Amino acid sequence: MTKHWLMQLSAVVLAAAMVAPAAAQSTQDNTAFGGASGEFLLLGAGARGAALGGGFAALTTDVTAMYYNPAGLAQLARPTVEVGTFDYLVETRYTWAGMAFPMSGGVRSIGVALGTFGFGDQPIYTVDNPDGDGTTYSVRETFISGTYAQNFSDRFAAGFTIKFISDALGDTEASSFALDLGTSFHASVGARPLRASFTIQNLGSGLEHQGEALDVGVTREPPLGTVDVPQEEQPARLRAGDWGLPVMFRVGVAMDLVSHGNNRVTLLGEFNQPNNTKAAGSLGAEWMGANLGGSGFSLAARGSWTLMPDNQIDDINFAGIPTSESDGGLTSDGLALGGGVEYQRADWRLGFDYAWRNMGTLGNINVFSFRLGW
């Protein structure tokens, strides 16, 4: 191993580890825990990104770039459609689907995506009816988005995504628009490609729910000094608060440690700062073997670890109940593993990806995604 190669590797490790000092800074905690609505917007897209801990923004050049980094869509090689889904916590389900097309010989790309999250037919319990009153409610959160991305040179690309968001909670509903902005920069350390990304997600208006569930009857008190006579109940509507969206800022970096023939090993890292919890980061790696033995099959293996500060908070409690019993050390929380297989024949490509992720005390999730390119 030459000294030159060691210097390159050191540079990559330092770049990937940029998440550690940023996430470890100790300042006054003004984090707005629970202060955002529409948090399903942070659940990701596809199994590849889930296996890489979400720190995927610098590497993505496929359809899921519409979620992780709109600029990455400018590198899309062919028209592709992808669908990913998983069972989330407490019997909820999240599904993401997208379709994108390269244009102008690969100079720019456009795409559309859809995300849904929720559950249905849950019993309603009240103080007067602790066993349920026979009625149910459902939650349906959805977004529809459109993305445009363009290569401005062989080293720089930028893109944006516009989303329409709908949040139906029982008999109330709210809607909003949001904007994602992303950039992608390509360079090299020696002969090894280096990619960096800067992304901000979910800039937009808040969600303010309206609906018949907010309709109530109000009995007004008679004016002081007047005869206390029965008052008729008057119809009124409660006004819900305006809750902001979960804005997320991401800085990512990825570098190919090995790129030989059809084999590639990439190290990647990310720092992210949401507006509704503490800053975090992730480190991951991906191996990709393309068209192995000329068979048309490609294989991939992935792994990552994501810092989950929500599981390591000891200074906040609700009604005297601590949010965590973690000692702040490294745990398996945020560990993710996965892989994928793709088959290519002529101009057609069919792929499947899988990811397993440890959510700490919340349990594990299994993510599946399928894609078709032509």
C-alpha positions as CSV (number, residue, x, y, z in Angstrom):
1,M,0.0,0.0,0.0
2,T,1.6,3.2,-1.1
3,K,1.8,6.4,0.8
4,H,-0.2,8.1,-1.9
5,W,-3.1,5.7,-1.5
6,L,-3.1,6.0,2.2
7,M,-3.4,9.8,1.9
8,Q,-6.4,9.3,-0.4
9,L,-8.1,6.9,2.0
10,S,-7.5,9.3,4.9
11,A,-9.1,12.1,3.0
12,V,-12.2,9.9,2.4
13,V,-12.5,8.8,6.0
14,L,-12.2,12.4,7.2
15,A,-14.8,13.5,4.7
16,A,-17.2,10.7,5.6
17,A,-16.6,11.3,9.4
18,M,-17.6,14.9,9.0
19,V,-20.9,13.9,10.6
20,A,-19.4,13.1,14.0
21,P,-18.2,16.5,15.2
22,A,-21.2,18.3,13.8
23,A,-23.6,15.9,15.6
24,A,-21.6,16.0,18.8
25,Q,-21.6,19.8,19.3
26,S,-23.1,20.7,22.7
27,T,-25.3,23.8,22.7
28,Q,-28.5,24.9,24.4
29,D,-31.3,22.5,23.4
30,N,-34.0,24.5,21.6
31,T,-35.1,21.6,19.6
32,A,-38.9,21.6,18.8
33,F,-39.6,18.0,19.7
34,G,-43.0,17.1,18.3
35,G,-43.3,20.5,16.7
36,A,-43.8,19.5,13.1
37,S,-46.6,17.8,11.2
38,G,-46.4,15.5,8.1
39,E,-43.4,13.6,9.5
40,F,-44.1,10.8,7.0
41,L,-42.2,13.1,4.6
42,L,-39.0,11.8,6.3
43,L,-39.6,8.1,5.8
44,G,-37.4,7.8,2.7
45,A,-37.8,6.1,-0.7
46,G,-36.8,2.6,-1.7
47,A,-34.8,-0.2,0.0
48,R,-31.4,1.0,-1.3
49,G,-31.6,4.3,0.6
50,A,-33.0,2.5,3.7
51,A,-30.0,0.1,3.7
52,L,-27.6,3.0,3.5
53,G,-29.2,4.7,6.4
54,G,-30.7,7.6,4.5
55,G,-27.2,9.0,3.9
56,F,-27.7,8.4,0.2
57,A,-28.0,11.9,-1.2
58,A,-24.5,12.1,-2.6
59,L,-24.6,8.7,-4.3
60,T,-28.1,8.5,-5.7
61,T,-28.5,8.7,-9.5
62,D,-31.7,6.6,-9.8
63,V,-35.4,7.3,-9.5
64,T,-35.2,7.7,-5.7
65,A,-33.1,10.8,-6.2
66,M,-36.5,12.6,-6.4
67,Y,-36.6,12.0,-2.6
68,Y,-33.0,12.1,-1.4
69,N,-31.5,14.7,-3.7
70,P,-33.3,16.1,-6.8
71,A,-29.9,16.9,-8.5
72,G,-29.0,13.3,-8.6
73,L,-31.9,12.6,-11.1
74,A,-29.9,14.5,-13.7
75,Q,-27.6,11.4,-13.9
76,L,-30.5,9.0,-14.6
77,A,-29.3,6.6,-17.4
78,R,-32.7,5.4,-18.7
79,P,-36.5,5.8,-18.1
80,T,-37.3,3.9,-14.9
81,V,-40.2,3.2,-12.5
82,E,-39.7,2.1,-8.9
83,V,-42.0,1.1,-6.1
84,G,-41.0,0.6,-2.5
85,T,-43.0,-0.3,0.6
86,F,-42.7,-1.4,4.2
87,D,-44.8,-2.0,7.4
88,Y,-43.9,0.7,9.8
89,L,-44.7,1.0,13.5
90,V,-48.0,0.0,15.2
91,E,-49.6,-1.5,12.0
92,T,-49.0,1.5,9.7
93,R,-47.7,1.2,6.2
94,Y,-45.6,3.5,4.0
95,T,-45.4,3.2,0.2
96,W,-43.3,5.3,-2.2
97,A,-43.5,5.1,-6.0
98,G,-41.7,7.1,-8.7
99,M,-41.2,7.3,-12.5
100,A,-38.5,9.4,-14.2
101,F,-37.2,10.1,-17.7
102,P,-33.8,11.4,-18.9
103,M,-34.1,14.1,-21.6
104,S,-31.9,16.0,-24.1
105,G,-29.3,13.2,-24.3
106,G,-28.9,13.0,-20.5
107,V,-28.5,16.8,-19.9
108,R,-31.7,16.9,-17.8
109,S,-34.3,14.7,-16.3
110,I,-37.9,14.9,-15.1
111,G,-40.0,12.7,-12.8
112,V,-43.1,12.3,-10.7
113,A,-43.5,10.5,-7.4
114,L,-46.2,9.5,-4.9
115,G,-45.9,8.7,-1.2
116,T,-48.6,7.4,1.1
117,F,-48.7,6.6,4.9
118,G,-51.4,5.7,7.3
119,F,-53.8,3.2,8.8
120,G,-57.5,2.6,8.7
121,D,-60.6,1.6,10.8
122,Q,-59.2,2.1,14.3
123,P,-61.7,2.2,17.2
124,I,-62.5,5.5,18.9
125,Y,-62.2,5.5,22.6
126,T,-63.4,8.3,24.8
127,V,-63.8,9.0,28.5
128,D,-67.5,8.3,28.3
129,N,-66.9,5.1,26.2
130,P,-63.6,3.6,27.3
131,D,-64.4,0.4,25.4
132,G,-65.2,2.2,22.2
133,D,-68.4,3.6,20.9
134,G,-68.6,1.5,17.7
135,T,-67.1,4.2,15.5
136,T,-63.7,4.2,13.8
137,Y,-61.2,6.6,12.3
138,S,-58.4,6.5,9.7
139,V,-55.3,8.4,8.9
140,R,-54.2,9.0,5.3
141,E,-51.1,11.1,4.6
142,T,-50.1,11.5,1.0
143,F,-47.8,13.6,-1.2
144,I,-47.5,13.9,-5.0
145,S,-44.4,15.5,-6.4
146,G,-42.7,16.6,-9.6
147,T,-38.9,16.9,-10.1
148,Y,-36.7,18.7,-12.5
149,A,-32.9,18.2,-12.6
150,Q,-30.2,19.5,-14.9
151,N,-26.4,19.0,-15.4
152,F,-24.8,22.4,-15.7
153,S,-21.3,20.8,-16.4
154,D,-19.6,17.5,-16.0
155,R,-19.1,18.3,-12.4
156,F,-22.2,20.1,-11.2
157,A,-25.9,19.4,-11.2
158,A,-28.9,20.9,-9.5
159,G,-32.6,20.1,-9.2
160,F,-35.8,20.8,-7.4
161,T,-38.9,18.9,-6.3
162,I,-42.4,20.5,-5.8
163,K,-44.8,18.6,-3.6
164,F,-48.5,18.8,-2.9
165,I,-49.2,17.3,0.6
166,S,-52.5,16.1,1.9
167,D,-53.0,15.0,5.6
168,A,-56.4,13.4,6.4
169,L,-56.8,12.7,10.1
170,G,-60.2,11.2,10.9
171,D,-62.8,13.7,9.7
172,T,-60.4,16.6,9.3
173,E,-58.0,17.3,6.5
174,A,-55.2,19.8,5.7
175,S,-53.1,20.4,2.6
176,S,-49.8,22.2,1.8
177,F,-47.1,22.8,-0.8
178,A,-43.4,22.2,-0.2
179,L,-40.2,22.5,-2.1
180,D,-37.0,20.4,-2.0
181,L,-33.7,21.8,-3.4
182,G,-30.6,19.8,-4.1
183,T,-27.1,20.1,-5.6
184,S,-24.5,17.5,-6.6
185,F,-20.8,18.1,-7.1
186,H,-18.4,15.6,-8.7
187,A,-14.7,15.7,-8.2
188,S,-11.9,13.2,-7.6
189,V,-9.2,12.3,-5.1
190,G,-6.4,10.9,-7.2
191,A,-8.2,8.5,-9.6
192,R,-11.1,7.9,-7.3
193,P,-14.5,9.7,-7.9
194,L,-15.7,11.9,-5.1
195,R,-19.3,13.2,-4.9
196,A,-20.8,15.7,-2.5
197,S,-24.3,16.9,-2.1
198,F,-26.3,19.7,-0.3
199,T,-30.0,19.2,0.1
200,I,-32.8,21.0,1.9
201,Q,-36.2,19.3,2.1
202,N,-39.8,20.3,2.8
203,L,-39.6,24.1,2.7
204,G,-43.3,25.1,2.6
205,S,-46.4,26.2,4.3
206,G,-47.8,24.5,7.4
207,L,-50.7,22.2,7.8
208,E,-53.9,23.6,9.4
209,H,-56.7,21.0,9.7
210,Q,-60.3,21.7,8.8
211,G,-63.4,19.5,8.9
212,E,-66.6,18.5,10.5
213,A,-64.8,16.9,13.4
214,L,-64.1,20.5,14.6
215,D,-67.8,21.4,14.7
216,V,-69.1,21.9,18.2
217,G,-72.0,23.4,20.0
218,V,-71.4,26.3,22.3
219,T,-73.7,27.6,25.1
220,R,-73.0,31.3,25.8
221,E,-73.2,32.6,29.3
222,P,-75.8,35.3,29.8
223,P,-74.4,38.8,30.3
224,L,-73.6,39.8,33.9
225,G,-76.5,41.4,35.7
226,T,-79.2,39.9,33.4
227,V,-81.7,37.2,34.2
228,D,-80.1,33.7,34.1
229,V,-82.4,32.1,31.5
230,P,-81.6,28.9,29.5
231,Q,-79.5,29.6,26.5
232,E,-79.8,27.7,23.2
233,E,-76.7,25.9,22.0
234,Q,-75.1,27.7,19.1
235,P,-73.0,26.0,16.3
236,A,-69.3,26.9,16.2
237,R,-66.1,25.5,14.7
238,L,-62.9,25.0,16.6
239,R,-59.8,26.5,15.0
240,A,-56.8,24.1,14.7
241,G,-53.2,25.4,14.9
242,D,-50.9,25.8,11.9
243,W,-48.1,23.2,12.2
244,G,-45.0,23.5,10.2
245,L,-43.5,20.8,8.0
246,P,-40.4,18.7,9.0
247,V,-37.6,20.7,7.3
248,M,-34.4,18.7,6.8
249,F,-30.9,20.0,5.8
250,R,-28.5,17.3,4.5
251,V,-24.8,17.4,3.6
252,G,-23.5,14.2,2.1
253,V,-20.3,12.8,0.6
254,A,-19.5,9.6,-1.2
255,M,-16.3,8.1,-2.7
256,D,-15.4,5.0,-4.6
257,L,-12.7,3.2,-2.6
258,V,-12.5,0.5,-5.2
259,S,-13.5,0.8,-8.8
260,H,-12.1,-2.1,-10.9
261,G,-13.9,-3.5,-13.9
262,N,-17.5,-4.2,-13.0
263,N,-16.8,-4.0,-9.2
264,R,-17.2,-0.9,-7.1
265,V,-17.0,-0.3,-3.3
266,T,-18.2,3.1,-2.1
267,L,-17.9,4.7,1.3
268,L,-20.5,7.4,2.1
269,G,-21.4,9.6,5.0
270,E,-24.0,12.3,5.8
271,F,-24.8,15.0,8.3
272,N,-28.4,16.1,8.7
273,Q,-30.1,18.8,10.7
274,P,-33.9,18.5,11.0
275,N,-36.0,21.2,12.6
276,N,-37.9,18.9,14.9
277,T,-35.2,16.8,16.6
278,K,-31.5,16.8,17.2
279,A,-28.8,16.8,14.5
280,A,-27.7,13.3,13.4
281,G,-25.5,11.6,10.8
282,S,-24.8,8.2,9.2
283,L,-21.9,6.2,7.8
284,G,-22.4,3.5,5.2
285,A,-20.8,1.4,2.4
286,E,-22.0,-0.3,-0.8
287,W,-20.5,-3.0,-2.9
288,M,-21.8,-3.3,-6.5
289,G,-20.9,-6.0,-9.0
290,A,-22.3,-5.3,-12.4
291,N,-23.1,-7.9,-15.1
292,L,-21.2,-10.6,-13.3
293,G,-19.5,-13.1,-15.6
294,G,-21.4,-11.6,-18.5
295,S,-24.6,-13.2,-17.2
296,G,-26.6,-10.0,-17.2
297,F,-27.0,-10.3,-13.4
298,S,-25.8,-7.5,-11.0
299,L,-25.5,-7.9,-7.3
300,A,-25.2,-5.4,-4.4
301,A,-24.5,-5.5,-0.7
302,R,-25.1,-2.5,1.6
303,G,-24.7,-1.6,5.3
304,S,-24.8,1.5,7.4
305,W,-25.1,2.9,10.9
306,T,-27.2,6.0,11.7
307,L,-27.0,8.0,14.8
308,M,-30.5,8.1,16.4
309,P,-30.4,11.0,18.9
310,D,-34.1,10.5,19.8
311,N,-33.1,7.2,21.4
312,Q,-30.3,8.8,23.4
313,I,-32.1,11.7,25.1
314,D,-31.9,11.5,28.9
315,D,-32.7,15.1,29.8
316,I,-36.3,15.3,28.6
317,N,-39.3,13.6,30.1
318,F,-43.0,13.7,29.6
319,A,-45.2,13.4,32.7
320,G,-42.2,12.2,34.6
321,I,-41.6,9.4,32.1
322,P,-38.0,9.5,30.7
323,T,-37.8,9.2,26.9
324,S,-34.8,6.9,27.0
325,E,-32.7,4.7,29.2
326,S,-29.7,4.9,26.9
327,D,-26.4,5.8,28.4
328,G,-25.5,7.7,25.3
329,G,-23.0,5.1,24.0
330,L,-23.0,3.3,20.6
331,T,-25.9,0.8,20.3
332,S,-27.4,-1.2,17.5
333,D,-30.1,1.5,17.1
334,G,-29.9,2.7,13.5
335,L,-28.0,-0.4,12.1
336,A,-29.2,-1.2,8.6
337,L,-28.2,-4.0,6.2
338,G,-29.4,-4.9,2.8
339,G,-28.7,-5.9,-0.8
340,G,-30.2,-6.2,-4.3
341,V,-30.2,-8.0,-7.5
342,E,-30.8,-6.8,-11.0
343,Y,-31.1,-8.5,-14.4
344,Q,-30.4,-6.8,-17.7
345,R,-31.4,-8.1,-21.1
346,A,-31.0,-5.8,-24.1
347,D,-32.3,-2.4,-23.0
348,W,-34.5,-3.8,-20.2
349,R,-33.5,-3.9,-16.5
350,L,-35.5,-5.5,-13.7
351,G,-34.3,-5.0,-10.1
352,F,-35.2,-6.0,-6.6
353,D,-33.8,-4.5,-3.3
354,Y,-34.2,-5.4,0.3
355,A,-33.2,-3.6,3.5
356,W,-33.5,-4.4,7.2
357,R,-33.2,-1.6,9.7
358,N,-33.0,-1.6,13.5
359,M,-35.2,1.2,15.0
360,G,-34.1,0.5,18.6
361,T,-36.9,0.2,21.1
362,L,-39.4,0.7,18.2
363,G,-38.4,-2.6,16.7
364,N,-37.2,-3.5,13.2
365,I,-38.5,-2.7,9.7
366,N,-38.2,-4.6,6.4
367,V,-38.2,-2.6,3.2
368,F,-38.8,-4.0,-0.2
369,S,-38.6,-2.2,-3.6
370,F,-38.9,-3.2,-7.2
371,R,-37.8,-1.3,-10.3
372,L,-38.1,-1.5,-14.1
373,G,-35.9,0.3,-16.5
374,W,-36.0,0.5,-20.3
